[in-house]
Amino acid sequence: MTLDALLILALGLSFDAFGASVSRGAAGGGASPAMQLQIAGLFGVFATAAPVAGWAVGLAFYDLIASVDHWVAFVLLGGVGIHMIYEATHSGANRVGASPTAATPGRRLAVLAASAFATSVDAGVVGISLPVLRVNILLAAGVIGTVTFVASLVGLRLGHAGGIAFGHKAEIAGGLVLIAIGAKILIEHLYL
């Protein structure tokens, strides 16, 4: 996988965190810049760890899936993309990352951690396909985490400025990007 393809993959995976951050920014009022960095950092840390965990699972089963690796990548990326689109079009007021009504610091941290975990699950699932794509996991995890951090920070600021409608559209776009990447991998392996 080229660095360009890795950046596009990371961008597609970051849209879940971006959408949750837009929601949080819209609901959370004016969080300080330091708080915004902490929230985005939490999303980035989870997004960095998730593909490593998925990669470890994929590596453990590499021999079983090596002959159908392109199908595995296609199904996983396509499935995650479809799930992102479904979630974006069918979620209501209870979006991941929505600001809780209780304002205790412990509860806010727990909700943030749950949001960061939930938005990084897709990166973990995609991480399963990384061994068959022969991707450097440290580079991939670093790129995915960094892009998610930046997307979350931008999402927090945009959410504060413009509301949550943009977040749904971004998640749909992210899902379409992941489906396209999966289709590209399948076509390359079958026809090129």
PyMOL commands that place a pseudoatom at each C-alpha (Angstrom):
pseudoatom trace, name=CA, resn=MET, resi=1, chain=A, elem=C, hetatm=0, pos=[0.000, 0.000, 0.000]
pseudoatom trace, name=CA, resn=THR, resi=2, chain=A, elem=C, hetatm=0, pos=[1.438, 3.368, -0.993]
pseudoatom trace, name=CA, resn=LEU, resi=3, chain=A, elem=C, hetatm=0, pos=[1.610, 6.320, 1.367]
pseudoatom trace, name=CA, resn=ASP, resi=4, chain=A, elem=C, hetatm=0, pos=[-1.095, 8.062, -0.688]
pseudoatom trace, name=CA, resn=ALA, resi=5, chain=A, elem=C, hetatm=0, pos=[-3.416, 5.070, -0.312]
pseudoatom trace, name=CA, resn=LEU, resi=6, chain=A, elem=C, hetatm=0, pos=[-2.621, 4.907, 3.405]
pseudoatom trace, name=CA, resn=LEU, resi=7, chain=A, elem=C, hetatm=0, pos=[-3.504, 8.594, 3.815]
pseudoatom trace, name=CA, resn=ILE, resi=8, chain=A, elem=C, hetatm=0, pos=[-6.803, 8.069, 1.989]
pseudoatom trace, name=CA, resn=LEU, resi=9, chain=A, elem=C, hetatm=0, pos=[-7.540, 5.036, 4.175]
pseudoatom trace, name=CA, resn=ALA, resi=10, chain=A, elem=C, hetatm=0, pos=[-6.735, 7.056, 7.303]
pseudoatom trace, name=CA, resn=LEU, resi=11, chain=A, elem=C, hetatm=0, pos=[-8.957, 9.884, 6.107]
pseudoatom trace, name=CA, resn=GLY, resi=12, chain=A, elem=C, hetatm=0, pos=[-11.846, 7.481, 5.514]
pseudoatom trace, name=CA, resn=LEU, resi=13, chain=A, elem=C, hetatm=0, pos=[-11.403, 5.961, 8.972]
pseudoatom trace, name=CA, resn=SER, resi=14, chain=A, elem=C, hetatm=0, pos=[-11.202, 9.375, 10.632]
pseudoatom trace, name=CA, resn=PHE, resi=15, chain=A, elem=C, hetatm=0, pos=[-14.683, 10.448, 9.543]
pseudoatom trace, name=CA, resn=ASP, resi=16, chain=A, elem=C, hetatm=0, pos=[-16.367, 8.558, 12.387]
pseudoatom trace, name=CA, resn=ALA, resi=17, chain=A, elem=C, hetatm=0, pos=[-14.286, 10.464, 14.942]
pseudoatom trace, name=CA, resn=PHE, resi=18, chain=A, elem=C, hetatm=0, pos=[-14.827, 13.656, 12.953]
pseudoatom trace, name=CA, resn=GLY, resi=19, chain=A, elem=C, hetatm=0, pos=[-18.609, 13.170, 13.079]
pseudoatom trace, name=CA, resn=ALA, resi=20, chain=A, elem=C, hetatm=0, pos=[-18.550, 12.449, 16.812]
pseudoatom trace, name=CA, resn=SER, resi=21, chain=A, elem=C, hetatm=0, pos=[-16.353, 15.507, 17.352]
pseudoatom trace, name=CA, resn=VAL, resi=22, chain=A, elem=C, hetatm=0, pos=[-18.703, 17.735, 15.356]
pseudoatom trace, name=CA, resn=SER, resi=23, chain=A, elem=C, hetatm=0, pos=[-21.531, 16.476, 17.553]
pseudoatom trace, name=CA, resn=ARG, resi=24, chain=A, elem=C, hetatm=0, pos=[-19.544, 17.067, 20.718]
pseudoatom trace, name=CA, resn=GLY, resi=25, chain=A, elem=C, hetatm=0, pos=[-18.481, 20.532, 19.546]
pseudoatom trace, name=CA, resn=ALA, resi=26, chain=A, elem=C, hetatm=0, pos=[-22.076, 21.466, 18.778]
pseudoatom trace, name=CA, resn=ALA, resi=27, chain=A, elem=C, hetatm=0, pos=[-23.382, 20.191, 22.101]
pseudoatom trace, name=CA, resn=GLY, resi=28, chain=A, elem=C, hetatm=0, pos=[-20.457, 21.081, 24.324]
pseudoatom trace, name=CA, resn=GLY, resi=29, chain=A, elem=C, hetatm=0, pos=[-20.442, 24.841, 24.015]
pseudoatom trace, name=CA, resn=GLY, resi=30, chain=A, elem=C, hetatm=0, pos=[-17.121, 26.614, 24.007]
pseudoatom trace, name=CA, resn=ALA, resi=31, chain=A, elem=C, hetatm=0, pos=[-14.523, 24.094, 25.157]
pseudoatom trace, name=CA, resn=SER, resi=32, chain=A, elem=C, hetatm=0, pos=[-11.131, 25.667, 25.779]
pseudoatom trace, name=CA, resn=PRO, resi=33, chain=A, elem=C, hetatm=0, pos=[-8.332, 25.020, 23.267]
pseudoatom trace, name=CA, resn=ALA, resi=34, chain=A, elem=C, hetatm=0, pos=[-6.589, 22.839, 25.868]
pseudoatom trace, name=CA, resn=MET, resi=35, chain=A, elem=C, hetatm=0, pos=[-9.751, 20.753, 26.313]
pseudoatom trace, name=CA, resn=GLN, resi=36, chain=A, elem=C, hetatm=0, pos=[-10.155, 20.454, 22.541]
pseudoatom trace, name=CA, resn=LEU, resi=37, chain=A, elem=C, hetatm=0, pos=[-6.569, 19.152, 22.283]
pseudoatom trace, name=CA, resn=GLN, resi=38, chain=A, elem=C, hetatm=0, pos=[-7.256, 16.624, 25.051]
pseudoatom trace, name=CA, resn=ILE, resi=39, chain=A, elem=C, hetatm=0, pos=[-10.430, 15.367, 23.388]
pseudoatom trace, name=CA, resn=ALA, resi=40, chain=A, elem=C, hetatm=0, pos=[-8.792, 15.124, 19.954]
pseudoatom trace, name=CA, resn=GLY, resi=41, chain=A, elem=C, hetatm=0, pos=[-5.779, 13.447, 21.571]
pseudoatom trace, name=CA, resn=LEU, resi=42, chain=A, elem=C, hetatm=0, pos=[-7.989, 10.790, 23.130]
pseudoatom trace, name=CA, resn=PHE, resi=43, chain=A, elem=C, hetatm=0, pos=[-9.586, 10.054, 19.751]
pseudoatom trace, name=CA, resn=GLY, resi=44, chain=A, elem=C, hetatm=0, pos=[-6.119, 9.930, 18.174]
pseudoatom trace, name=CA, resn=VAL, resi=45, chain=A, elem=C, hetatm=0, pos=[-4.728, 7.524, 20.787]
pseudoatom trace, name=CA, resn=PHE, resi=46, chain=A, elem=C, hetatm=0, pos=[-7.606, 5.079, 20.360]
pseudoatom trace, name=CA, resn=ALA, resi=47, chain=A, elem=C, hetatm=0, pos=[-7.347, 5.361, 16.559]
pseudoatom trace, name=CA, resn=THR, resi=48, chain=A, elem=C, hetatm=0, pos=[-3.618, 4.566, 16.789]
pseudoatom trace, name=CA, resn=ALA, resi=49, chain=A, elem=C, hetatm=0, pos=[-4.082, 1.522, 19.032]
pseudoatom trace, name=CA, resn=ALA, resi=50, chain=A, elem=C, hetatm=0, pos=[-7.055, -0.016, 17.195]
pseudoatom trace, name=CA, resn=PRO, resi=51, chain=A, elem=C, hetatm=0, pos=[-5.343, -0.943, 13.893]
pseudoatom trace, name=CA, resn=VAL, resi=52, chain=A, elem=C, hetatm=0, pos=[-2.427, -2.435, 15.838]
pseudoatom trace, name=CA, resn=ALA, resi=53, chain=A, elem=C, hetatm=0, pos=[-4.868, -4.703, 17.702]
pseudoatom trace, name=CA, resn=GLY, resi=54, chain=A, elem=C, hetatm=0, pos=[-6.590, -5.625, 14.437]
pseudoatom trace, name=CA, resn=TRP, resi=55, chain=A, elem=C, hetatm=0, pos=[-3.234, -6.215, 12.754]
pseudoatom trace, name=CA, resn=ALA, resi=56, chain=A, elem=C, hetatm=0, pos=[-2.260, -8.661, 15.516]
pseudoatom trace, name=CA, resn=VAL, resi=57, chain=A, elem=C, hetatm=0, pos=[-5.467, -10.622, 14.925]
pseudoatom trace, name=CA, resn=GLY, resi=58, chain=A, elem=C, hetatm=0, pos=[-4.941, -10.543, 11.150]
pseudoatom trace, name=CA, resn=LEU, resi=59, chain=A, elem=C, hetatm=0, pos=[-1.339, -11.682, 11.553]
pseudoatom trace, name=CA, resn=ALA, resi=60, chain=A, elem=C, hetatm=0, pos=[-2.412, -14.613, 13.708]
pseudoatom trace, name=CA, resn=PHE, resi=61, chain=A, elem=C, hetatm=0, pos=[-4.728, -15.821, 10.947]
pseudoatom trace, name=CA, resn=TYR, resi=62, chain=A, elem=C, hetatm=0, pos=[-2.576, -14.768, 7.974]
pseudoatom trace, name=CA, resn=ASP, resi=63, chain=A, elem=C, hetatm=0, pos=[-1.952, -18.313, 6.720]
pseudoatom trace, name=CA, resn=LEU, resi=64, chain=A, elem=C, hetatm=0, pos=[-5.671, -19.002, 6.658]
pseudoatom trace, name=CA, resn=ILE, resi=65, chain=A, elem=C, hetatm=0, pos=[-6.550, -15.885, 4.665]
pseudoatom trace, name=CA, resn=ALA, resi=66, chain=A, elem=C, hetatm=0, pos=[-3.480, -15.347, 2.438]
pseudoatom trace, name=CA, resn=SER, resi=67, chain=A, elem=C, hetatm=0, pos=[-5.071, -16.944, -0.637]
pseudoatom trace, name=CA, resn=VAL, resi=68, chain=A, elem=C, hetatm=0, pos=[-8.206, -14.806, -0.344]
pseudoatom trace, name=CA, resn=ASP, resi=69, chain=A, elem=C, hetatm=0, pos=[-6.610, -11.671, 1.096]
pseudoatom trace, name=CA, resn=HIS, resi=70, chain=A, elem=C, hetatm=0, pos=[-8.105, -9.371, -1.531]
pseudoatom trace, name=CA, resn=TRP, resi=71, chain=A, elem=C, hetatm=0, pos=[-11.594, -10.643, -0.724]
pseudoatom trace, name=CA, resn=VAL, resi=72, chain=A, elem=C, hetatm=0, pos=[-10.951, -10.223, 3.003]
pseudoatom trace, name=CA, resn=ALA, resi=73, chain=A, elem=C, hetatm=0, pos=[-9.850, -6.606, 2.465]
pseudoatom trace, name=CA, resn=PHE, resi=74, chain=A, elem=C, hetatm=0, pos=[-12.821, -5.943, 0.179]
pseudoatom trace, name=CA, resn=VAL, resi=75, chain=A, elem=C, hetatm=0, pos=[-15.381, -7.423, 2.594]
pseudoatom trace, name=CA, resn=LEU, resi=76, chain=A, elem=C, hetatm=0, pos=[-13.913, -5.734, 5.676]
pseudoatom trace, name=CA, resn=LEU, resi=77, chain=A, elem=C, hetatm=0, pos=[-13.471, -2.296, 4.091]
pseudoatom trace, name=CA, resn=GLY, resi=78, chain=A, elem=C, hetatm=0, pos=[-16.811, -2.506, 2.288]
pseudoatom trace, name=CA, resn=GLY, resi=79, chain=A, elem=C, hetatm=0, pos=[-18.588, -3.695, 5.420]
pseudoatom trace, name=CA, resn=VAL, resi=80, chain=A, elem=C, hetatm=0, pos=[-17.120, -0.930, 7.548]
pseudoatom trace, name=CA, resn=GLY, resi=81, chain=A, elem=C, hetatm=0, pos=[-18.002, 1.614, 4.860]
pseudoatom trace, name=CA, resn=ILE, resi=82, chain=A, elem=C, hetatm=0, pos=[-21.598, 0.394, 4.626]
pseudoatom trace, name=CA, resn=HIS, resi=83, chain=A, elem=C, hetatm=0, pos=[-21.849, 0.413, 8.428]
pseudoatom trace, name=CA, resn=MET, resi=84, chain=A, elem=C, hetatm=0, pos=[-20.578, 4.016, 8.562]
pseudoatom trace, name=CA, resn=ILE, resi=85, chain=A, elem=C, hetatm=0, pos=[-23.138, 5.103, 5.964]
pseudoatom trace, name=CA, resn=TYR, resi=86, chain=A, elem=C, hetatm=0, pos=[-25.922, 3.262, 7.776]
pseudoatom trace, name=CA, resn=GLU, resi=87, chain=A, elem=C, hetatm=0, pos=[-24.990, 4.796, 11.132]
pseudoatom trace, name=CA, resn=ALA, resi=88, chain=A, elem=C, hetatm=0, pos=[-24.787, 8.282, 9.617]
pseudoatom trace, name=CA, resn=THR, resi=89, chain=A, elem=C, hetatm=0, pos=[-28.185, 8.007, 7.965]
pseudoatom trace, name=CA, resn=HIS, resi=90, chain=A, elem=C, hetatm=0, pos=[-30.017, 6.218, 10.789]
pseudoatom trace, name=CA, resn=SER, resi=91, chain=A, elem=C, hetatm=0, pos=[-28.671, 7.828, 13.937]
pseudoatom trace, name=CA, resn=GLY, resi=92, chain=A, elem=C, hetatm=0, pos=[-30.725, 10.362, 15.786]
pseudoatom trace, name=CA, resn=ALA, resi=93, chain=A, elem=C, hetatm=0, pos=[-30.117, 12.516, 18.794]
pseudoatom trace, name=CA, resn=ASN, resi=94, chain=A, elem=C, hetatm=0, pos=[-28.156, 9.806, 20.600]
pseudoatom trace, name=CA, resn=ARG, resi=95, chain=A, elem=C, hetatm=0, pos=[-25.067, 10.047, 18.399]
pseudoatom trace, name=CA, resn=VAL, resi=96, chain=A, elem=C, hetatm=0, pos=[-21.749, 8.705, 19.622]
pseudoatom trace, name=CA, resn=GLY, resi=97, chain=A, elem=C, hetatm=0, pos=[-19.932, 11.608, 21.132]
pseudoatom trace, name=CA, resn=ALA, resi=98, chain=A, elem=C, hetatm=0, pos=[-22.990, 13.625, 22.066]
pseudoatom trace, name=CA, resn=SER, resi=99, chain=A, elem=C, hetatm=0, pos=[-22.429, 15.629, 25.182]
pseudoatom trace, name=CA, resn=PRO, resi=100, chain=A, elem=C, hetatm=0, pos=[-23.835, 14.068, 28.344]
pseudoatom trace, name=CA, resn=THR, resi=101, chain=A, elem=C, hetatm=0, pos=[-26.223, 16.017, 30.536]
pseudoatom trace, name=CA, resn=ALA, resi=102, chain=A, elem=C, hetatm=0, pos=[-24.297, 15.202, 33.706]
pseudoatom trace, name=CA, resn=ALA, resi=103, chain=A, elem=C, hetatm=0, pos=[-21.286, 17.445, 33.964]
pseudoatom trace, name=CA, resn=THR, resi=104, chain=A, elem=C, hetatm=0, pos=[-19.081, 15.541, 36.403]
pseudoatom trace, name=CA, resn=PRO, resi=105, chain=A, elem=C, hetatm=0, pos=[-15.471, 15.235, 35.200]
pseudoatom trace, name=CA, resn=GLY, resi=106, chain=A, elem=C, hetatm=0, pos=[-15.415, 11.463, 35.755]
pseudoatom trace, name=CA, resn=ARG, resi=107, chain=A, elem=C, hetatm=0, pos=[-18.549, 10.940, 33.718]
pseudoatom trace, name=CA, resn=ARG, resi=108, chain=A, elem=C, hetatm=0, pos=[-17.311, 13.233, 30.930]
pseudoatom trace, name=CA, resn=LEU, resi=109, chain=A, elem=C, hetatm=0, pos=[-14.058, 11.257, 30.720]
pseudoatom trace, name=CA, resn=ALA, resi=110, chain=A, elem=C, hetatm=0, pos=[-15.931, 7.940, 30.646]
pseudoatom trace, name=CA, resn=VAL, resi=111, chain=A, elem=C, hetatm=0, pos=[-18.224, 9.174, 27.862]
pseudoatom trace, name=CA, resn=LEU, resi=112, chain=A, elem=C, hetatm=0, pos=[-15.248, 10.545, 25.922]
pseudoatom trace, name=CA, resn=ALA, resi=113, chain=A, elem=C, hetatm=0, pos=[-13.335, 7.271, 26.288]
pseudoatom trace, name=CA, resn=ALA, resi=114, chain=A, elem=C, hetatm=0, pos=[-16.405, 5.301, 25.184]
pseudoatom trace, name=CA, resn=SER, resi=115, chain=A, elem=C, hetatm=0, pos=[-16.824, 7.632, 22.188]
pseudoatom trace, name=CA, resn=ALA, resi=116, chain=A, elem=C, hetatm=0, pos=[-13.153, 7.307, 21.261]
pseudoatom trace, name=CA, resn=PHE, resi=117, chain=A, elem=C, hetatm=0, pos=[-13.322, 3.521, 21.556]
pseudoatom trace, name=CA, resn=ALA, resi=118, chain=A, elem=C, hetatm=0, pos=[-16.545, 3.301, 19.529]
pseudoatom trace, name=CA, resn=THR, resi=119, chain=A, elem=C, hetatm=0, pos=[-15.186, 5.441, 16.712]
pseudoatom trace, name=CA, resn=SER, resi=120, chain=A, elem=C, hetatm=0, pos=[-11.949, 3.422, 16.585]
pseudoatom trace, name=CA, resn=VAL, resi=121, chain=A, elem=C, hetatm=0, pos=[-13.614, 0.016, 16.194]
pseudoatom trace, name=CA, resn=ASP, resi=122, chain=A, elem=C, hetatm=0, pos=[-13.667, 0.477, 12.407]
pseudoatom trace, name=CA, resn=ALA, resi=123, chain=A, elem=C, hetatm=0, pos=[-9.902, 1.063, 12.423]
pseudoatom trace, name=CA, resn=GLY, resi=124, chain=A, elem=C, hetatm=0, pos=[-9.480, -2.160, 14.390]
pseudoatom trace, name=CA, resn=VAL, resi=125, chain=A, elem=C, hetatm=0, pos=[-11.539, -4.122, 11.890]
pseudoatom trace, name=CA, resn=VAL, resi=126, chain=A, elem=C, hetatm=0, pos=[-9.587, -2.625, 8.984]
pseudoatom trace, name=CA, resn=GLY, resi=127, chain=A, elem=C, hetatm=0, pos=[-6.358, -3.455, 10.848]
pseudoatom trace, name=CA, resn=ILE, resi=128, chain=A, elem=C, hetatm=0, pos=[-7.173, -7.149, 10.392]
pseudoatom trace, name=CA, resn=SER, resi=129, chain=A, elem=C, hetatm=0, pos=[-6.564, -6.764, 6.652]
pseudoatom trace, name=CA, resn=LEU, resi=130, chain=A, elem=C, hetatm=0, pos=[-3.255, -4.891, 7.010]
pseudoatom trace, name=CA, resn=PRO, resi=131, chain=A, elem=C, hetatm=0, pos=[-1.001, -7.986, 7.258]
pseudoatom trace, name=CA, resn=VAL, resi=132, chain=A, elem=C, hetatm=0, pos=[-2.305, -9.312, 3.943]
pseudoatom trace, name=CA, resn=LEU, resi=133, chain=A, elem=C, hetatm=0, pos=[-1.649, -5.919, 2.361]
pseudoatom trace, name=CA, resn=ARG, resi=134, chain=A, elem=C, hetatm=0, pos=[1.920, -5.990, 3.719]
pseudoatom trace, name=CA, resn=VAL, resi=135, chain=A, elem=C, hetatm=0, pos=[1.593, -2.622, 5.391]
pseudoatom trace, name=CA, resn=ASN, resi=136, chain=A, elem=C, hetatm=0, pos=[4.122, -1.349, 7.938]
pseudoatom trace, name=CA, resn=ILE, resi=137, chain=A, elem=C, hetatm=0, pos=[1.886, -1.370, 11.008]
pseudoatom trace, name=CA, resn=LEU, resi=138, chain=A, elem=C, hetatm=0, pos=[3.799, 1.335, 12.880]
pseudoatom trace, name=CA, resn=LEU, resi=139, chain=A, elem=C, hetatm=0, pos=[3.539, 3.703, 9.919]
pseudoatom trace, name=CA, resn=ALA, resi=140, chain=A, elem=C, hetatm=0, pos=[-0.132, 2.806, 9.343]
pseudoatom trace, name=CA, resn=ALA, resi=141, chain=A, elem=C, hetatm=0, pos=[-1.079, 3.242, 13.014]
pseudoatom trace, name=CA, resn=GLY, resi=142, chain=A, elem=C, hetatm=0, pos=[0.803, 6.545, 13.215]
pseudoatom trace, name=CA, resn=VAL, resi=143, chain=A, elem=C, hetatm=0, pos=[-0.848, 7.915, 10.086]
pseudoatom trace, name=CA, resn=ILE, resi=144, chain=A, elem=C, hetatm=0, pos=[-4.337, 6.747, 11.133]
pseudoatom trace, name=CA, resn=GLY, resi=145, chain=A, elem=C, hetatm=0, pos=[-3.904, 8.189, 14.643]
pseudoatom trace, name=CA, resn=THR, resi=146, chain=A, elem=C, hetatm=0, pos=[-2.512, 11.506, 13.413]
pseudoatom trace, name=CA, resn=VAL, resi=147, chain=A, elem=C, hetatm=0, pos=[-5.203, 11.983, 10.771]
pseudoatom trace, name=CA, resn=THR, resi=148, chain=A, elem=C, hetatm=0, pos=[-7.893, 11.100, 13.342]
pseudoatom trace, name=CA, resn=PHE, resi=149, chain=A, elem=C, hetatm=0, pos=[-6.423, 13.582, 15.831]
pseudoatom trace, name=CA, resn=VAL, resi=150, chain=A, elem=C, hetatm=0, pos=[-6.500, 16.388, 13.247]
pseudoatom trace, name=CA, resn=ALA, resi=151, chain=A, elem=C, hetatm=0, pos=[-9.984, 15.414, 12.017]
pseudoatom trace, name=CA, resn=SER, resi=152, chain=A, elem=C, hetatm=0, pos=[-11.289, 15.376, 15.598]
pseudoatom trace, name=CA, resn=LEU, resi=153, chain=A, elem=C, hetatm=0, pos=[-9.806, 18.772, 16.351]
pseudoatom trace, name=CA, resn=VAL, resi=154, chain=A, elem=C, hetatm=0, pos=[-11.306, 20.240, 13.179]
pseudoatom trace, name=CA, resn=GLY, resi=155, chain=A, elem=C, hetatm=0, pos=[-14.627, 18.533, 13.976]
pseudoatom trace, name=CA, resn=LEU, resi=156, chain=A, elem=C, hetatm=0, pos=[-14.762, 20.040, 17.467]
pseudoatom trace, name=CA, resn=ARG, resi=157, chain=A, elem=C, hetatm=0, pos=[-14.213, 23.511, 16.064]
pseudoatom trace, name=CA, resn=LEU, resi=158, chain=A, elem=C, hetatm=0, pos=[-16.648, 23.109, 13.175]
pseudoatom trace, name=CA, resn=GLY, resi=159, chain=A, elem=C, hetatm=0, pos=[-19.268, 21.615, 15.490]
pseudoatom trace, name=CA, resn=HIS, resi=160, chain=A, elem=C, hetatm=0, pos=[-19.010, 24.594, 17.788]
pseudoatom trace, name=CA, resn=ALA, resi=161, chain=A, elem=C, hetatm=0, pos=[-19.311, 26.936, 14.820]
pseudoatom trace, name=CA, resn=GLY, resi=162, chain=A, elem=C, hetatm=0, pos=[-21.889, 25.201, 12.653]
pseudoatom trace, name=CA, resn=GLY, resi=163, chain=A, elem=C, hetatm=0, pos=[-23.869, 22.413, 14.280]
pseudoatom trace, name=CA, resn=ILE, resi=164, chain=A, elem=C, hetatm=0, pos=[-24.032, 18.684, 13.611]
pseudoatom trace, name=CA, resn=ALA, resi=165, chain=A, elem=C, hetatm=0, pos=[-25.430, 18.379, 10.063]
pseudoatom trace, name=CA, resn=PHE, resi=166, chain=A, elem=C, hetatm=0, pos=[-21.949, 18.432, 8.548]
pseudoatom trace, name=CA, resn=GLY, resi=167, chain=A, elem=C, hetatm=0, pos=[-20.872, 15.446, 10.674]
pseudoatom trace, name=CA, resn=HIS, resi=168, chain=A, elem=C, hetatm=0, pos=[-23.439, 13.097, 9.100]
pseudoatom trace, name=CA, resn=LYS, resi=169, chain=A, elem=C, hetatm=0, pos=[-22.330, 14.041, 5.589]
pseudoatom trace, name=CA, resn=ALA, resi=170, chain=A, elem=C, hetatm=0, pos=[-18.675, 13.521, 6.510]
pseudoatom trace, name=CA, resn=GLU, resi=171, chain=A, elem=C, hetatm=0, pos=[-19.404, 10.027, 7.860]
pseudoatom trace, name=CA, resn=ILE, resi=172, chain=A, elem=C, hetatm=0, pos=[-21.224, 9.124, 4.639]
pseudoatom trace, name=CA, resn=ALA, resi=173, chain=A, elem=C, hetatm=0, pos=[-18.247, 10.367, 2.616]
pseudoatom trace, name=CA, resn=GLY, resi=174, chain=A, elem=C, hetatm=0, pos=[-15.904, 8.343, 4.822]
pseudoatom trace, name=CA, resn=GLY, resi=175, chain=A, elem=C, hetatm=0, pos=[-17.968, 5.208, 4.245]
pseudoatom trace, name=CA, resn=LEU, resi=176, chain=A, elem=C, hetatm=0, pos=[-17.890, 5.749, 0.490]
pseudoatom trace, name=CA, resn=VAL, resi=177, chain=A, elem=C, hetatm=0, pos=[-14.098, 6.197, 0.600]
pseudoatom trace, name=CA, resn=LEU, resi=178, chain=A, elem=C, hetatm=0, pos=[-13.647, 2.889, 2.440]
pseudoatom trace, name=CA, resn=ILE, resi=179, chain=A, elem=C, hetatm=0, pos=[-15.917, 1.055, -0.019]
pseudoatom trace, name=CA, resn=ALA, resi=180, chain=A, elem=C, hetatm=0, pos=[-13.923, 2.525, -2.917]
pseudoatom trace, name=CA, resn=ILE, resi=181, chain=A, elem=C, hetatm=0, pos=[-10.601, 1.441, -1.383]
pseudoatom trace, name=CA, resn=GLY, resi=182, chain=A, elem=C, hetatm=0, pos=[-11.931, -2.096, -0.876]
pseudoatom trace, name=CA, resn=ALA, resi=183, chain=A, elem=C, hetatm=0, pos=[-13.165, -2.223, -4.480]
pseudoatom trace, name=CA, resn=LYS, resi=184, chain=A, elem=C, hetatm=0, pos=[-9.806, -0.938, -5.742]
pseudoatom trace, name=CA, resn=ILE, resi=185, chain=A, elem=C, hetatm=0, pos=[-7.919, -3.661, -3.849]
pseudoatom trace, name=CA, resn=LEU, resi=186, chain=A, elem=C, hetatm=0, pos=[-10.248, -6.357, -5.207]
pseudoatom trace, name=CA, resn=ILE, resi=187, chain=A, elem=C, hetatm=0, pos=[-10.011, -5.107, -8.802]
pseudoatom trace, name=CA, resn=GLU, resi=188, chain=A, elem=C, hetatm=0, pos=[-6.205, -4.839, -8.626]
pseudoatom trace, name=CA, resn=HIS, resi=189, chain=A, elem=C, hetatm=0, pos=[-5.854, -8.414, -7.363]
pseudoatom trace, name=CA, resn=LEU, resi=190, chain=A, elem=C, hetatm=0, pos=[-8.380, -9.932, -9.763]
pseudoatom trace, name=CA, resn=TYR, resi=191, chain=A, elem=C, hetatm=0, pos=[-7.571, -8.056, -12.946]
pseudoatom trace, name=CA, resn=LEU, resi=192, chain=A, elem=C, hetatm=0, pos=[-4.159, -6.375, -12.736]
for i in range(1, 192): cmd.bond("trace and resi %d" % i, "trace and resi %d" % (i + 1))
show_as sticks, trace
zoom trace
